Amino acid sequence: LETACVETCHVFEVETANIWLLEGPLLKLTARHGPLFGAQPDEVLGLTITRDDPHSLVAQAIREKRALIANDTVRLRLGSPRLTQLFGTQALLVTPIIHEDHILGVLAVVDIRVPLRFGPADLEIAELLSAQVAIAIHNARLFDNLRERNEQITLVSVLTRASLEAASAAEMFQLLADQLGALFHADGCLITEWDAARQVPLPRAASGSLRKNFARIYYETGEWTLTHSVLKAGRALAIEDAAHSPHVSQRLAAALPIRSLLGLPLIAGNQKLGAAIIAFNQFHSFSHKELVLAEYAAGQIAQAVARVQLAEAERSQRRLAETLLDLSRTLNASFDLTEILELILEELARLIPCDSSAVMLLEGDQVRVAAGRGFPDP
């Protein structure tokens, strides 16, 4: 679009050309070329006007679906005073950008030197240029849609592979954090798992800058976090300023190198599984396409997490059944109490990894430690 603005200036031998794209009820200045008066370039791009603005010729061209000329704009006070001053407009030619009866925006040609600049012949040239711009915009949007679709396909492939090939839930969480952070070109990504019993999130994996600070990521009981917020909302939440958001733990926001966050709820059916949190160290404004892709990613990740959790639960139940069967056989093969208690502790360690364990027997009014593991010698 910037190239189109430059070429428009060459064709009309003027200094300035702007392209305004239609976004709902607004027209947004998306591309431009030429000098400005009283503003910096980064202050102007993204400027919006409403399509029903009665003073704007750009908006009028949209409403009437035709090209318009406004010569001697300063003396006759034509058009928007704010835009006339900003672009130094002496004469203005605007034409709607239309592709297959769909209005995409407006091409505006500005002369800052000659008040009586444009005539009927210029209208025809502008309409030809706007038609070419319409084709370019349409093709660019098709390309963006194709790229977005390819990203979604890649994401599904990565998530499916992660859930199928990961040897454990920990490995899968790490793969998801790495891939999700890369997909959004983020500085880091955190995956949390929801502990329904304690009502707190549990950090499971992190990538980028958050991985470097993973040891500092913990949640206190009763502390409100982004995981709480997205699970309650049931949708993605874009947080552009984490330091001043009620959705984010302010303790963590101050302790970690983060500025903007995108929180994705991981929900499968009615089961709350956790959250994926995408982090940017600098201010980041989230686009509509990013939010759509994020929502899609959240659904795919939730399905992957649910599959792995189900598989782990089945493996755990199988190990429990096998351990109990082995223990039953062993106990039936021995009549020595000390040997039986040691075997119980041995099998217990297989089921529940721990630092120490003990079997205590009630003898009269006292409890005696009959067997133990992991305790220092008396």
KEPA-179645 format. One line per 4 residues: number of its first residue (from 1); their letters; for each residue x, y, z of C-alpha. Coordinates in Angstrom, 1 decimal, decimal comma, m for minus. Last residue first. Layout:
NUM> A> X:Y:Z; ...
***
This chain:
378> PDPF> 18,2:m43,3:65,8; 19,0:m43,8:62,1; 17,8:m40,9:59,9; 14,4:m41,5:58,2
374> GRGA> 14,0:m42,3:54,5; 12,2:m45,6:55,0; 10,2:m47,0:58,0; 9,0:m50,1:59,7
370> AVRV> 7,2:m50,8:63,0; 6,9:m47,3:64,2; 5,0:m47,8:67,4; 1,7:m46,2:68,4
366> QDGE> 0,7:m46,2:72,1; m2,3:m46,9:74,1; m2,2:m50,7:73,7; 0,0:m51,4:70,7
362> LLMV> m1,2:m49,5:67,6; 1,1:m50,2:64,6; 2,9:m47,6:62,5; 4,1:m48,2:58,9
358> ASSD> 6,5:m45,5:57,7; 7,3:m43,4:54,7; 10,1:m41,0:53,6; 11,2:m38,9:50,7
354> CPIL> 8,2:m39,6:48,4; 7,2:m41,1:45,1; 3,7:m42,6:45,5; 2,9:m45,8:43,7
350> RALE> 6,4:m47,4:43,5; 7,2:m46,1:47,0; 4,2:m47,9:48,3; 5,4:m51,1:46,9
346> ELIL> 8,7:m50,9:48,9; 6,9:m49,7:52,0; 4,5:m52,8:51,9; 7,5:m55,1:51,2
342> ELIE> 9,2:m53,8:54,3; 6,1:m54,4:56,3; 5,8:m58,0:55,0; 9,5:m58,7:55,8
338> TLDF> 9,1:m57,4:59,3; 5,9:m59,4:59,8; 7,4:m62,7:58,6; 4,6:m65,0:57,3
334> SANL> 5,4:m64,7:53,6; 4,0:m65,8:50,2; 0,5:m64,3:50,8; 2,1:m60,9:51,3
330> TRSL> 4,0:m61,2:48,0; 1,0:m62,2:46,0; m1,1:m59,4:47,4; 1,7:m56,9:46,8
326> DLLT> 2,1:m57,9:43,2; m1,7:m57,5:42,7; m1,7:m54,1:44,4; 1,2:m53,0:42,3
322> EALR> m0,5:m54,1:39,1; m3,8:m52,4:40,0; m2,0:m49,2:40,9; 0,1:m49,2:37,8
318> RQSR> m3,0:m49,7:35,7; m4,8:m46,8:37,5; m1,8:m44,6:36,9; m1,5:m45,5:33,2
314> EAEA> m5,3:m44,7:32,8; m4,8:m41,4:34,5; m1,8:m40,6:32,4; m3,7:m41,4:29,2
310> LQVR> m6,6:m39,2:30,3; m4,2:m36,3:31,2; m2,6:m36,7:27,8; m5,9:m36,6:25,9
306> AVAQ> m7,1:m33,6:27,9; m3,9:m31,7:27,3; m4,2:m32,3:23,6; m7,8:m31,2:23,5
302> AIQG> m7,0:m28,1:25,5; m4,2:m27,3:23,1; m6,5:m27,5:20,1; m9,2:m25,3:21,7
298> AAYE> m6,6:m22,7:22,9; m5,0:m22,6:19,4; m8,3:m21,6:17,8; m8,9:m18,9:20,4
294> ALVL> m5,3:m17,6:19,8; m5,7:m17,6:16,0; m8,8:m15,5:16,3; m7,1:m13,2:18,9
290> EKHS> m4,0:m12,8:16,6; m6,2:m12,1:13,6; m8,1:m9,3:15,6; m4,7:m7,7:16,4
286> FSHF> m3,1:m7,6:19,8; m1,3:m4,4:20,6; 2,1:m5,2:22,2; 4,1:m3,1:24,7
282> QNFA> 7,5:m4,7:25,4; 8,4:m7,9:27,2; 5,7:m9,9:25,4; 4,1:m12,9:27,1
278> IIAA> 1,7:m15,7:25,9; m0,2:m17,4:28,7; m1,6:m20,9:28,1; m4,2:m21,8:30,7
274> GLKQ> m5,5:m24,6:32,9; m7,6:m27,8:32,5; m11,1:m26,6:33,3; m13,4:m29,5:32,3
270> NGAI> m16,8:m28,6:31,0; m16,0:m29,8:27,5; m12,3:m29,3:27,2; m11,2:m26,0:28,6
266> LPLG> m7,7:m24,5:28,3; m8,3:m20,7:28,7; m5,9:m18,5:26,7; m4,2:m15,5:28,2
262> LLSR> m2,5:m12,9:26,0; 0,0:m10,8:27,9; 1,7:m7,4:27,5; 4,5:m5,9:29,6
258> IPLA> 6,6:m8,8:31,1; 10,0:m9,0:32,6; 8,8:m10,8:35,8; 8,7:m9,7:39,4
254> AALR> 6,3:m6,7:39,1; 3,8:m8,6:37,0; 4,2:m11,6:39,4; 3,2:m9,6:42,4
250> QSVH> 0,5:m7,8:40,4; m1,2:m11,1:39,7; m3,1:m10,3:36,5; m6,8:m9,8:35,6
246> PSHA> m7,0:m6,5:37,5; m4,6:m5,0:35,0; m2,2:m2,1:35,7; 1,2:m3,8:35,5
242> ADEI> 0,0:m6,2:32,7; m0,5:m3,4:30,2; m1,8:m4,8:26,9; m3,7:m7,6:28,5
238> ALAR> m5,6:m9,6:25,8; m8,0:m12,1:27,3; m9,0:m15,3:25,5; m12,3:m16,8:26,3
234> GAKL> m14,1:m18,7:29,1; m14,3:m15,6:31,3; m13,8:m17,5:34,5; m11,1:m19,7:33,0
230> VSHT> m9,5:m16,6:31,5; m9,5:m14,7:34,8; m8,3:m17,5:37,1; m5,4:m18,3:34,8
226> LTWE> m4,6:m14,6:34,7; m4,2:m14,7:38,5; m6,0:m13,8:41,7; m4,1:m14,9:44,8
222> GTEY> m6,1:m16,8:47,3; m3,4:m19,4:47,9; m0,2:m18,1:46,5; 1,0:m18,8:43,0
218> YIRA> 4,5:m19,6:41,8; 6,8:m18,3:39,0; 10,3:m17,4:40,4; 11,8:m20,8:39,4
214> FNKR> 10,5:m20,3:35,8; 12,5:m17,0:35,4; 14,7:m18,2:32,5; 11,7:m20,1:31,2
210> LSGS> 9,6:m16,9:31,2; 12,2:m15,2:29,0; 11,7:m17,8:26,3; 9,6:m20,9:27,2
206> AARP> 7,6:m22,1:30,1; 6,3:m25,4:31,5; 4,0:m26,7:34,2; 3,0:m23,8:36,5
202> LPVQ> 0,2:m24,9:38,8; m2,9:m22,8:38,9; m4,9:m22,5:42,1; m8,4:m23,6:43,2
198> RAAD> m7,0:m26,1:45,8; m9,1:m29,1:44,7; m9,4:m27,9:41,1; m5,7:m27,6:40,5
194> WETI> m5,6:m26,0:37,1; m2,5:m26,6:35,0; m0,4:m23,7:33,8; 1,5:m23,3:30,5
190> LCGD> 3,7:m20,2:30,2; 5,0:m18,6:27,0; 7,8:m16,2:26,3; 9,2:m13,3:24,2
186> AHFL> 6,4:m13,8:21,6; 6,7:m14,4:17,9; 3,1:m15,7:18,1; 3,8:m19,1:16,7
182> AGLQ> 7,2:m19,3:18,4; 5,6:m18,8:21,9; 3,0:m21,5:21,1; 5,7:m23,9:19,9
178> DALL> 7,9:m23,7:22,9; 5,1:m23,7:25,5; 3,4:m26,7:23,7; 6,6:m28,7:23,6
174> QFME> 7,2:m28,0:27,3; 3,7:m29,1:28,3; 4,1:m32,3:26,2; 7,4:m33,2:28,0
170> AASA> 5,8:m32,7:31,4; 2,8:m34,7:30,4; 5,1:m37,6:29,6; 6,7:m39,5:26,8
166> AELS> 5,5:m36,9:24,3; 4,9:m38,5:20,9; 1,1:m38,4:20,6; 0,3:m35,2:22,5
162> ARTL> 3,2:m33,3:20,9; 2,5:m34,7:17,4; m1,1:m33,6:17,6; m0,1:m30,2:18,9
158> VSVL> 2,5:m29,7:16,2; 0,2:m30,8:13,4; m2,7:m28,7:14,7; m0,4:m25,7:14,9
154> TIQE> 0,9:m26,3:11,4; m2,7:m26,4:10,0; m3,5:m23,2:11,9; m0,4:m21,5:10,6
150> NRER> m1,3:m22,6:7,1; m4,8:m21,1:7,5; m3,3:m17,9:8,7; m1,0:m17,8:5,7
146> LNDF> m3,9:m18,5:3,4; m6,0:m15,7:5,0; m3,0:m13,3:4,8; m2,6:m14,2:1,1
142> LRAN> m6,2:m13,6:0,4; m6,0:m10,3:2,2; m3,0:m9,3:0,1; m4,8:m10,3:m3,1
138> HIAI> m7,9:m8,2:m2,2; m5,7:m5,3:m1,2; m3,7:m5,5:m4,5; m7,0:m5,8:m6,6
134> AVQA> m8,4:m2,8:m4,8; m5,2:m0,8:m5,4; m5,5:m1,5:m9,1; m9,1:m0,3:m9,1
130> SLLE> m8,0:2,8:m7,1; m5,5:3,6:m9,8; m8,1:3,4:m12,6; m10,5:5,5:m10,6
126> AIEL> m7,8:8,1:m10,0; m7,0:8,3:m13,7; m10,6:8,9:m14,6; m11,0:11,5:m11,9
122> DAPG> m7,9:13,3:m13,1; m9,5:13,9:m16,5; m12,5:15,6:m14,7; m10,2:18,2:m13,1
118> FRLP> m7,8:18,6:m10,2; m5,4:21,4:m9,3; m7,1:24,6:m8,5; m5,4:25,2:m5,1
114> VRID> m1,8:24,4:m6,4; 0,8:23,8:m3,7; m0,2:21,1:m1,2; m1,8:18,7:m3,7
110> VVAL> m3,4:15,7:m2,1; m4,6:12,4:m3,6; m6,9:10,3:m1,4; m7,6:6,6:m2,1
106> VGLI> m10,6:5,4:m0,1; m11,6:2,1:1,5; m12,6:m1,5:0,8; m16,0:m1,0:m0,7
102> HDEH> m17,4:m4,3:m1,9; m19,0:m4,2:m5,3; m16,5:m6,7:m6,8; m13,6:m4,7:m5,4
98> IIPT> m14,0:m1,0:m4,6; m11,5:1,6:m3,5; m13,5:4,8:m3,3; m12,0:8,0:m4,9
94> VLLA> m10,8:11,1:m3,3; m9,2:14,2:m5,0; m8,0:17,1:m2,8; m6,7:20,5:m3,4
90> QTGF> m4,8:22,9:m1,1; m4,2:20,3:1,6; m1,4:20,9:4,1; m1,7:17,3:5,3
86> LQTL> m2,4:18,0:9,0; m4,2:21,3:8,3; m6,6:19,9:5,8; m7,1:16,8:8,0
82> RPSG> m8,2:18,9:11,0; m10,3:21,3:8,9; m12,2:18,3:7,5; m13,4:19,0:3,9
78> LRLR> m14,0:22,3:2,2; m13,3:25,7:3,8; m13,6:27,5:0,5; m10,3:29,4:0,9
74> VTDN> m8,6:26,3:2,4; m10,0:23,7:0,0; m9,2:25,5:m3,2; m10,2:22,4:m5,2
70> AILA> m12,3:19,6:m3,8; m12,8:16,7:m6,2; m15,0:13,6:m5,5; m15,0:10,0:m6,7
66> RKER> m18,1:7,9:m6,2; m19,6:5,5:m3,7; m21,8:8,2:m2,1; m21,2:7,2:1,4
62> IAQA> m17,6:6,1:0,9; m16,7:9,3:m1,0; m18,4:11,3:1,7; m16,2:9,7:4,3
58> VLSH> m13,0:10,8:2,5; m14,7:14,2:1,9; m14,8:14,6:5,7; m17,0:17,3:7,2
54> PDDR> m20,2:15,3:7,7; m18,4:12,4:9,4; m20,7:9,4:8,6; m17,8:7,0:7,7
50> TITL> m16,2:7,8:11,0; m12,6:9,0:11,0; m9,5:7,1:12,1; m5,8:7,8:12,5
46> GLVE> m3,9:4,5:12,5; m0,8:6,1:10,9; m0,7:9,7:12,0; 1,4:9,7:15,2
42> DPQA> 4,0:7,4:13,7; 4,5:9,9:10,9; 5,1:12,9:13,3; 2,7:15,8:13,5
38> GFLP> 2,3:19,6:13,0; 2,3:19,6:9,2; 3,0:16,3:7,4; 4,9:15,6:4,2
34> GHRA> 4,2:12,8:1,8; 3,3:9,1:1,5; 0,6:7,2:3,3; m0,7:3,8:4,3
30> TLKL> m3,4:2,6:6,8; m5,4:5,7:7,7; m8,4:4,0:9,2; m12,0:4,6:8,1
26> LPGE> m14,5:3,7:10,8; m18,0:2,1:10,9; m16,6:m1,4:10,4; m13,0:m1,1:9,3
22> LLWI> m12,8:0,6:5,9; m9,3:1,3:4,7; m7,9:4,8:4,1; m5,0:5,2:1,6
18> NATE> m3,2:8,5:1,5; m1,3:10,3:m1,2; 1,0:13,4:m0,8; 3,5:15,4:m2,8
14> VEFV> 1,9:15,7:m6,2; 3,0:14,8:m9,7; m0,3:13,0:m10,4; 1,3:9,8:m11,6
10> HCTE> 4,4:10,1:m9,3; 2,2:10,7:m6,2; 0,1:7,7:m7,1; 3,2:5,6:m7,4
6> VCAT> 4,3:6,6:m3,9; 0,9:5,8:m2,4; 0,7:2,4:m4,2; 4,2:1,6:m2,8
2> EL> 2,9:2,4:0,7; 0,0:0,0:0,0
***
